[in-house]
Amino acid sequence: MLRTPRNVLRAARTTNVLQRRCGSSWATAVETAARLVTPAAILKDPLSLVSHEMSQLANNIGKLIGSGHPTLNRISAYYFESQGKKIRPLIVLLLSRALSEIPLEERNRIAIDNFDIPEQPVYESTKSLTALFAEQMKDPVGPLSPLRILHGISPNVVLDPLTKPHESLPEFDSRRGILPKQRRLAEIVEMIHTASLLHDDVIDNSDSRRNRPSGNIAFSNKMAVLSGDFLLGRASVSIGRLRNPEVIELMSTAIANLVEGEFMQLKNTVLQPNEDTIGEDKVIPQPTGVIDTKIHEYSVSAPIGDSITHEDNVAAAFEYYTHKTYLKTAALLSKSCRSAAILSGANDHVIENSYQFGRNLGLCFQMIDDVLDFTQTSEQLGKPGMADLKLGLATAPILFAWKENPALGPLISRKFKEEGDVEIAVDAIAKYRGLEQTTELAEEYCSKALANLREVLPESDSRSALEFLTNAIVTRTK
C-alpha cells in the first residue's frame, strides 16, 4: 500500500473536481504533484494549475531561446504555448526536491552546487588569461567567451538570451530544496524534448500536435527542422553553463541518443537486415573505408549447422524495440534524473537508482503510449491515432501477436504496406492480447521504478508525489 503524507492527500482532495472533469487519475496525479514545485502565488485557479505552472516554465525557457529573428522566435516558442504534459521537467523538479531530503553528510560525492545562473557580465575589452581566470572564479557561471563573440553583434544592441537568472523562483526553490541549476536542468530537458517533437513531426508527416496544427503544417518542414536545430543549440549552451562536466556529458549524449533512436526506428526491426538500403528501394552510398563505419545492430546468428528459430527472431525484435524505446524516450528522462542527483551531491548508489528510475519510468511511459495509439482517438490523444502501424512501426502490441502467430512476420517485414495489412495486424493484436500483454510489461517497469525510488529516497511529500505519478502512468488515457 502506497503511503501518502497528509499534505499530499489534502492536495489530492482539492483536485476532486479536476478528477471528475478529466476522468483521469493521470491528470489528477500531475496536478497534485505540480503543487509541490509551484509557488502558491500562481495556484489561484486549480483547473488551470498545470497550465500556470508550465507557463512559468515556458517564460523561463523563452528567456533562453530568443534570437534576433522574429519568425524564428515565433516558431521556437510554438509548442511551448500549448498545454502539453510537461512531465519531464516536473519529474526532474520533484526528484530534485526528494533528493534534498537526504542528509547532507550522505551527499558528499561532490560539493553541492548552490550557484544561481545570473545575468552575464559584458566583457568590454580583451583580458589576459590570468585576469580572465580570476573573473571566472568570481563568477563560475558566467560566459567563457565575450558576448560579442557568442552573438556576432554588440551586446549593447541585442538582448542576450543565453543565460538569464530565475526571477522570483530562487527563494521558493531554496525552501523546497531545489537548486537553481536543477531548475535550469528541468528547462533544458523540456527544450530538448520540444526540439525532438518538431523534428519527429516532420519525419512522421504529422498534421497535429496537442490539438493544433503541428509545426511542419503551421510553418513548413524546413522552418520546423531549423527551429528544432536552433532549440538544440540553445539547450547545448545552457547545458554548458551548468559548469559540471559529468552533467554536460550526460545531457549532450541524451541529444545524440534521440537521433540514434530515430535511426533505429527508420529501420524498425531486425527483420530489415539490409544495411545498404533505407526503406523499400532507397540504396545508400557504400562506405569508402576512409572512416570506420562498423555495424552495431541487434541481430540473431546461429552456429554452423544450426538454424535461427522463430523464438530467436522474436527475442531479438523485443531487444531491438526496448533499446529503441530507451534511446527515443527513456534516455532523456533517465539522464536528466541522473544529472539532478549529481548536482545534489548524492552518492553513487543514489545516482544509479535515480538513473534506473528514469529509465524504467521512460520505458513504462512509452509502452503505455504504444497501447494508447490503438485505443484512443486522434482527438483524445491530441495527435493522429493509429499512427504506428500506418508508419510501419512494429511496437510491443504487434510483437506480442507475432510471438503467437509467426505468419505476421512478413507483414512486419514489409512495414504493413500492402492493402489490408493494418487491418490484419489490428485483428491479431486483439486475438492474441497484444495490448494487455504490453500493459502488463509496462506495469513491470512501473514496479521497478517504484523500487528505485524506495531504495534510496527518504519518505517525503516529493517521493510520494513521484510514486503517485509513476502509478498513474499505467492508467492514463492520453
VEXKEVO-192119 format. One line per field, with one value per residue (C-alpha): residue number from 1; residue in three letters; chain; x, y, z. Coordinates in steps of 0.1 Angstrom, whole numbers, plus 5000, padded with zeros to 4 digits. Each point is the difference from the previous one (the first is absolute). Layout:
BEGIN
n	c(NUM;...)
res	c(ALA;...)
chain	c(A;...)
X	c(X;...)
Y	c(Y;...)
Z	c(Z;...)
END
This chain:
BEGIN
n	c(1;2;3;4;5;6;7;8;9;10;11;12;13;14;15;16;17;18;19;20;21;22;23;24;25;26;27;28;29;30;31;32;33;34;35;36;37;38;39;40;41;42;43;44;45;46;47;48;49;50;51;52;53;54;55;56;57;58;59;60;61;62;63;64;65;66;67;68;69;70;71;72;73;74;75;76;77;78;79;80;81;82;83;84;85;86;87;88;89;90;91;92;93;94;95;96;97;98;99;100;101;102;103;104;105;106;107;108;109;110;111;112;113;114;115;116;117;118;119;120;121;122;123;124;125;126;127;128;129;130;131;132;133;134;135;136;137;138;139;140;141;142;143;144;145;146;147;148;149;150;151;152;153;154;155;156;157;158;159;160;161;162;163;164;165;166;167;168;169;170;171;172;173;174;175;176;177;178;179;180;181;182;183;184;185;186;187;188;189;190;191;192;193;194;195;196;197;198;199;200;201;202;203;204;205;206;207;208;209;210;211;212;213;214;215;216;217;218;219;220;221;222;223;224;225;226;227;228;229;230;231;232;233;234;235;236;237;238;239;240;241;242;243;244;245;246;247;248;249;250;251;252;253;254;255;256;257;258;259;260;261;262;263;264;265;266;267;268;269;270;271;272;273;274;275;276;277;278;279;280;281;282;283;284;285;286;287;288;289;290;291;292;293;294;295;296;297;298;299;300;301;302;303;304;305;306;307;308;309;310;311;312;313;314;315;316;317;318;319;320;321;322;323;324;325;326;327;328;329;330;331;332;333;334;335;336;337;338;339;340;341;342;343;344;345;346;347;348;349;350;351;352;353;354;355;356;357;358;359;360;361;362;363;364;365;366;367;368;369;370;371;372;373;374;375;376;377;378;379;380;381;382;383;384;385;386;387;388;389;390;391;392;393;394;395;396;397;398;399;400;401;402;403;404;405;406;407;408;409;410;411;412;413;414;415;416;417;418;419;420;421;422;423;424;425;426;427;428;429;430;431;432;433;434;435;436;437;438;439;440;441;442;443;444;445;446;447;448;449;450;451;452;453;454;455;456;457;458;459;460;461;462;463;464;465;466;467;468;469;470;471;472;473;474;475;476;477;478)
res	c(MET;LEU;ARG;THR;PRO;ARG;ASN;VAL;LEU;ARG;ALA;ALA;ARG;THR;THR;ASN;VAL;LEU;GLN;ARG;ARG;CYS;GLY;SER;SER;TRP;ALA;THR;ALA;VAL;GLU;THR;ALA;ALA;ARG;LEU;VAL;THR;PRO;ALA;ALA;ILE;LEU;LYS;ASP;PRO;LEU;SER;LEU;VAL;SER;HIS;GLU;MET;SER;GLN;LEU;ALA;ASN;ASN;ILE;GLY;LYS;LEU;ILE;GLY;SER;GLY;HIS;PRO;THR;LEU;ASN;ARG;ILE;SER;ALA;TYR;TYR;PHE;GLU;SER;GLN;GLY;LYS;LYS;ILE;ARG;PRO;LEU;ILE;VAL;LEU;LEU;LEU;SER;ARG;ALA;LEU;SER;GLU;ILE;PRO;LEU;GLU;GLU;ARG;ASN;ARG;ILE;ALA;ILE;ASP;ASN;PHE;ASP;ILE;PRO;GLU;GLN;PRO;VAL;TYR;GLU;SER;THR;LYS;SER;LEU;THR;ALA;LEU;PHE;ALA;GLU;GLN;MET;LYS;ASP;PRO;VAL;GLY;PRO;LEU;SER;PRO;LEU;ARG;ILE;LEU;HIS;GLY;ILE;SER;PRO;ASN;VAL;VAL;LEU;ASP;PRO;LEU;THR;LYS;PRO;HIS;GLU;SER;LEU;PRO;GLU;PHE;ASP;SER;ARG;ARG;GLY;ILE;LEU;PRO;LYS;GLN;ARG;ARG;LEU;ALA;GLU;ILE;VAL;GLU;MET;ILE;HIS;THR;ALA;SER;LEU;LEU;HIS;ASP;ASP;VAL;ILE;ASP;ASN;SER;ASP;SER;ARG;ARG;ASN;ARG;PRO;SER;GLY;ASN;ILE;ALA;PHE;SER;ASN;LYS;MET;ALA;VAL;LEU;SER;GLY;ASP;PHE;LEU;LEU;GLY;ARG;ALA;SER;VAL;SER;ILE;GLY;ARG;LEU;ARG;ASN;PRO;GLU;VAL;ILE;GLU;LEU;MET;SER;THR;ALA;ILE;ALA;ASN;LEU;VAL;GLU;GLY;GLU;PHE;MET;GLN;LEU;LYS;ASN;THR;VAL;LEU;GLN;PRO;ASN;GLU;ASP;THR;ILE;GLY;GLU;ASP;LYS;VAL;ILE;PRO;GLN;PRO;THR;GLY;VAL;ILE;ASP;THR;LYS;ILE;HIS;GLU;TYR;SER;VAL;SER;ALA;PRO;ILE;GLY;ASP;SER;ILE;THR;HIS;GLU;ASP;ASN;VAL;ALA;ALA;ALA;PHE;GLU;TYR;TYR;THR;HIS;LYS;THR;TYR;LEU;LYS;THR;ALA;ALA;LEU;LEU;SER;LYS;SER;CYS;ARG;SER;ALA;ALA;ILE;LEU;SER;GLY;ALA;ASN;ASP;HIS;VAL;ILE;GLU;ASN;SER;TYR;GLN;PHE;GLY;ARG;ASN;LEU;GLY;LEU;CYS;PHE;GLN;MET;ILE;ASP;ASP;VAL;LEU;ASP;PHE;THR;GLN;THR;SER;GLU;GLN;LEU;GLY;LYS;PRO;GLY;MET;ALA;ASP;LEU;LYS;LEU;GLY;LEU;ALA;THR;ALA;PRO;ILE;LEU;PHE;ALA;TRP;LYS;GLU;ASN;PRO;ALA;LEU;GLY;PRO;LEU;ILE;SER;ARG;LYS;PHE;LYS;GLU;GLU;GLY;ASP;VAL;GLU;ILE;ALA;VAL;ASP;ALA;ILE;ALA;LYS;TYR;ARG;GLY;LEU;GLU;GLN;THR;THR;GLU;LEU;ALA;GLU;GLU;TYR;CYS;SER;LYS;ALA;LEU;ALA;ASN;LEU;ARG;GLU;VAL;LEU;PRO;GLU;SER;ASP;SER;ARG;SER;ALA;LEU;GLU;PHE;LEU;THR;ASN;ALA;ILE;VAL;THR;ARG;THR;LYS)
chain	c(A;A;A;A;A;A;A;A;A;A;A;A;A;A;A;A;A;A;A;A;A;A;A;A;A;A;A;A;A;A;A;A;A;A;A;A;A;A;A;A;A;A;A;A;A;A;A;A;A;A;A;A;A;A;A;A;A;A;A;A;A;A;A;A;A;A;A;A;A;A;A;A;A;A;A;A;A;A;A;A;A;A;A;A;A;A;A;A;A;A;A;A;A;A;A;A;A;A;A;A;A;A;A;A;A;A;A;A;A;A;A;A;A;A;A;A;A;A;A;A;A;A;A;A;A;A;A;A;A;A;A;A;A;A;A;A;A;A;A;A;A;A;A;A;A;A;A;A;A;A;A;A;A;A;A;A;A;A;A;A;A;A;A;A;A;A;A;A;A;A;A;A;A;A;A;A;A;A;A;A;A;A;A;A;A;A;A;A;A;A;A;A;A;A;A;A;A;A;A;A;A;A;A;A;A;A;A;A;A;A;A;A;A;A;A;A;A;A;A;A;A;A;A;A;A;A;A;A;A;A;A;A;A;A;A;A;A;A;A;A;A;A;A;A;A;A;A;A;A;A;A;A;A;A;A;A;A;A;A;A;A;A;A;A;A;A;A;A;A;A;A;A;A;A;A;A;A;A;A;A;A;A;A;A;A;A;A;A;A;A;A;A;A;A;A;A;A;A;A;A;A;A;A;A;A;A;A;A;A;A;A;A;A;A;A;A;A;A;A;A;A;A;A;A;A;A;A;A;A;A;A;A;A;A;A;A;A;A;A;A;A;A;A;A;A;A;A;A;A;A;A;A;A;A;A;A;A;A;A;A;A;A;A;A;A;A;A;A;A;A;A;A;A;A;A;A;A;A;A;A;A;A;A;A;A;A;A;A;A;A;A;A;A;A;A;A;A;A;A;A;A;A;A;A;A;A;A;A;A;A;A;A;A;A;A;A;A;A;A;A;A;A;A;A;A;A;A;A;A;A;A;A;A;A;A;A;A;A;A;A;A;A;A;A;A;A;A;A;A;A;A;A;A;A;A;A;A;A;A;A;A;A;A;A;A;A;A;A;A;A;A;A;A;A;A;A;A;A)
X	c(5000;5014;5004;4992;5007;4971;5007;5002;4966;4986;5013;4985;4966;5000;5003;4968;4983;5028;4998;4963;5004;5031;4990;5036;5022;5029;4988;4994;5034;5018;4981;5004;5037;5004;4989;5032;5022;4977;4999;4967;4996;4992;4976;4969;4981;5004;4984;5029;5026;5023;4995;5011;5030;5012;4994;5026;5022;4993;5008;5034;5007;4990;5029;5024;4989;4996;5017;5003;4975;4963;4988;5025;4988;4964;5007;5023;4973;4971;4999;5006;4968;4977;4991;5021;5007;5034;5006;5038;5008;4974;5018;5034;4987;4982;5031;5022;4978;4999;5038;5003;4985;5031;5022;5029;5026;4988;5002;5038;5010;5006;4993;4964;4997;4980;5010;4972;5001;5004;5000;5031;5027;5010;5037;5009;5036;5022;5014;5032;4996;5008;4974;4974;5006;4996;4968;4986;5009;4979;4971;5003;4968;5008;5010;5033;5000;4991;4964;5011;5016;4971;4974;5021;4984;5006;4983;4987;4976;4988;4982;5023;4978;5026;5000;4973;4995;4968;4980;4977;5009;5033;4985;4971;5024;5023;4971;4991;5035;5002;5034;5000;5019;4975;4972;5021;5005;4962;4997;5028;4983;4968;5019;5016;4967;4983;5027;4995;4962;5007;5023;4978;4969;5020;5013;4966;4980;4978;4973;4991;5016;4982;4967;5014;5019;5035;5030;5007;4964;4998;5034;5015;5023;5031;4992;4990;5033;5020;4981;5006;5037;5000;4984;5027;5027;4985;4996;5036;5012;4978;5014;5036;4991;4992;5038;4999;5020;4981;4966;5012;5011;4967;4976;5020;4999;4963;4996;5021;4978;4969;5015;5013;4965;4985;5024;4991;4963;5007;5012;4972;5010;5026;4978;5015;5037;5012;5025;5002;4964;4977;4964;4989;5021;5024;5036;5025;5036;5026;5026;5034;5020;5016;4979;4992;4962;4997;4965;4984;4966;4978;4999;4998;5026;5003;5030;5008;4976;4973;4971;4985;4966;4969;5006;5035;4986;4973;5025;5023;4971;4990;5035;5002;4966;5010;5033;4984;4974;5028;5018;4969;4982;5017;5036;4991;4980;5025;5030;4982;4991;5036;5012;4976;5015;5036;4992;4986;5033;4984;5022;5004;4973;4974;5012;4997;4965;4989;5012;4982;4969;5000;5007;4973;4975;5008;4996;4967;4988;5007;4985;4967;5003;5003;4967;4982;5009;4976;4973;4995;4987;5021;4979;5007;5037;5004;5020;4991;4989;5010;5031;5025;4986;4994;5037;5010;5012;5001;4993;4994;4964;5007;5032;4980;4975;5029;5014;4968;4995;5032;4979;5000;5038;4996;4976;5025;5029;4982;4988;4963;5002;4976;4963;4983;5032;4990;4966;5016;5024;4973;4980;5030;5008;4965;5000;5034;4995;5028;4987;4995;5035;5016;4982;5012;5036;4995;4988;5032;5021;4977;5008;5037;4998;4982;5026;5028;4984;4994;5036;5017;4975;4987;4963;4988;4972;5021;5008;4963;4991;5025;4985;4965;5011;5017;4970;4977;5020;4986;4964;5003;4978;5021)
Y	c(5000;5034;5023;5036;5029;5021;5031;4980;4984;5034;5012;4969;5007;5036;4986;4978;5024;4997;4962;5000;5024;4983;4964;4992;4991;5011;5036;5000;4986;5025;5030;4987;4995;5034;5017;4989;5019;5030;5033;5006;5033;4982;4975;5022;4978;4963;4992;5017;4989;4982;5027;5027;4981;4991;5035;5010;4973;5012;5036;4989;4981;5030;5019;4973;4997;5035;5009;5031;4985;5004;4971;4977;5011;4994;4964;4991;5011;4983;4967;5017;5020;4970;4978;4968;4975;5016;4969;5000;5033;4992;4967;5018;5026;4975;4977;5030;5008;4964;4998;5030;4979;4978;5012;5023;4977;4973;5023;5004;4986;5035;5034;5010;5027;5029;5025;5019;5008;5038;5026;4997;5027;5019;4998;5035;4991;4970;4987;4981;4963;5007;5027;4979;4971;5022;5014;4965;4990;5030;4990;4963;5000;5030;4996;4986;5022;5037;5006;5018;4967;4978;5022;5015;5033;5027;4989;5036;4994;4965;4985;4971;4969;4975;5003;5017;4997;4986;5030;4991;4964;4997;5008;4976;4973;5003;4994;4969;4987;5006;5013;5028;4977;4972;5023;5011;4963;4995;5028;4985;4967;5016;5019;4968;4981;5028;5000;4963;5005;5026;4975;4970;5017;5007;4964;4985;5025;5008;5025;5007;5003;5009;5006;5026;4999;4985;5022;4987;5007;5034;5013;4975;4970;5021;5025;4973;4982;5031;5011;4966;5004;5034;4987;4973;5027;5022;4969;4991;5034;4997;4966;5014;5028;4974;4997;4964;4978;4968;5016;5016;4965;4984;5026;5003;4963;5000;5022;4976;4971;5016;4999;4964;4989;5017;4981;4968;5008;5007;4964;4989;4964;4973;4988;5027;4989;5015;5028;5012;5013;5024;4992;4979;5012;5027;4988;5019;5006;4974;5011;5009;4985;5033;5000;4968;4996;4967;4986;5001;4984;4975;4968;4963;4975;4962;4977;4981;4971;5016;5022;5032;4992;5022;5004;5014;5025;5011;5004;5021;5021;5007;5009;5023;5016;5005;5017;5022;5010;5008;5022;5018;5005;4987;5013;5037;4993;4976;5022;5031;4981;4989;5036;5013;4975;5010;5037;4992;4984;4966;4969;4974;4977;5028;5012;4966;4994;5035;4990;4966;5017;5023;4971;4977;5029;5010;4964;4997;5034;4991;4965;5016;5024;4971;4986;5033;5003;4971;5008;5038;5023;5027;5026;4983;4998;5034;4984;4975;4966;4966;5018;4972;4973;5026;5010;4964;4998;4967;5009;4976;4992;4986;4983;4981;4990;4989;4979;4979;5001;4998;5008;5036;5002;5009;5029;5014;4996;5020;5026;4993;5015;4977;5005;4984;4996;5026;4983;4966;5013;5017;4968;4979;5024;4996;4962;4994;5027;5022;5031;4981;4985;5033;5016;4972;5006;5037;4991;4981;5031;5020;4977;5002;5038;5001;4976;5024;5029;4981;4986;5034;5028;5007;5002;5035;5019;5001;4962;4993;5023;4982;4967;5014;5011;4967;4980;5023;4995;4965;5012;5033;5005;5025)
Z	c(5000;4990;5030;4992;5024;5012;4980;4968;5009;5006;4967;4983;5017;4986;4965;5002;4977;4975;5002;4993;4971;4985;5008;5004;5030;4978;4998;5037;5008;4978;5015;5036;4995;4983;5033;5016;4976;4993;5019;5018;4982;4967;5015;4998;4976;5006;4967;4982;5025;4976;4973;5024;5014;4965;4988;5026;4985;4965;5010;5014;4969;4979;5016;4987;4964;4987;4968;4978;4975;5009;4979;5016;5034;4990;4988;5029;5025;4982;5019;5033;4996;5001;5030;4999;5027;5008;5021;4995;5017;5027;5008;5001;5025;5022;5001;5008;5029;5012;4998;5023;5027;5001;5030;4989;5015;4976;4970;4998;4966;4987;5014;4998;4973;5014;4974;4983;4963;4999;4973;4978;5005;4969;4992;4988;4990;4996;5032;5007;5008;5036;5003;4981;5023;5031;4985;4995;5036;5012;4977;4993;4980;4977;4964;4989;4968;4995;4990;4968;4990;5011;4981;4972;5010;5026;5033;5003;4972;5006;5029;5011;5004;5008;5038;5021;5037;5014;5012;5029;5003;5019;5034;4994;4986;5030;5024;4979;4998;4962;4989;4973;4976;5005;4989;4970;4993;4999;4975;4979;4999;4987;4974;4987;5001;4981;4973;4996;4995;4972;4983;5005;4986;4968;4998;5006;4978;5030;4996;5036;5034;5033;4981;4977;4966;5004;4995;4965;4989;5017;4987;4975;5003;4994;5027;5025;4995;5003;5032;5015;4992;5016;5032;5003;4995;5028;5022;4994;5012;5031;5007;4998;5024;5027;5003;5010;4975;5010;4995;4967;4988;5010;4985;4968;4996;5006;4969;4979;5014;4985;4966;5004;5011;4970;4976;5018;4993;4964;4997;5023;5010;4995;4971;4978;5001;4967;5009;4965;4996;5018;4998;4970;4971;5012;4995;5020;4989;5010;5026;4986;5028;5010;5032;5019;4998;5019;5003;5035;4996;5018;4981;5005;4989;5003;5001;4969;4995;5022;4989;5013;5016;5001;5038;4992;4976;5024;5029;4978;4988;5036;5009;4970;5010;5036;4991;4974;5026;5025;4975;4987;5033;5031;4995;5004;5032;5015;4993;5013;5032;5004;4994;5027;5024;4991;5005;5035;5010;5005;5003;4972;5013;4999;4966;4985;5014;4988;4965;5001;5013;4969;4977;5014;5001;4964;4987;5019;4986;4963;5003;5012;4971;4977;5015;4998;4963;4995;5026;4998;4973;4984;5019;5033;4993;4986;4971;4973;5013;4986;4988;5008;4976;4973;5003;4998;5036;5019;5036;5029;4993;4965;5012;5027;4973;4977;5028;4999;4962;4979;4969;5010;4993;4963;5009;5025;4975;4973;5026;4994;4965;4982;5000;5030;5020;5026;5005;5003;5026;5020;5001;5010;5029;5013;4995;5017;5028;4987;5019;5032;4999;4992;5030;5022;4988;5008;5035;5005;4992;5022;5029;4994;4999;5034;5014;4988;5019;5032;4999;5005;5008;5035;5004;4990;4982;4969;5000;5005;4971;4978;5010;4993;4966;4992;5009;4981;4967;4996;5002;4980;4970;4980)
END
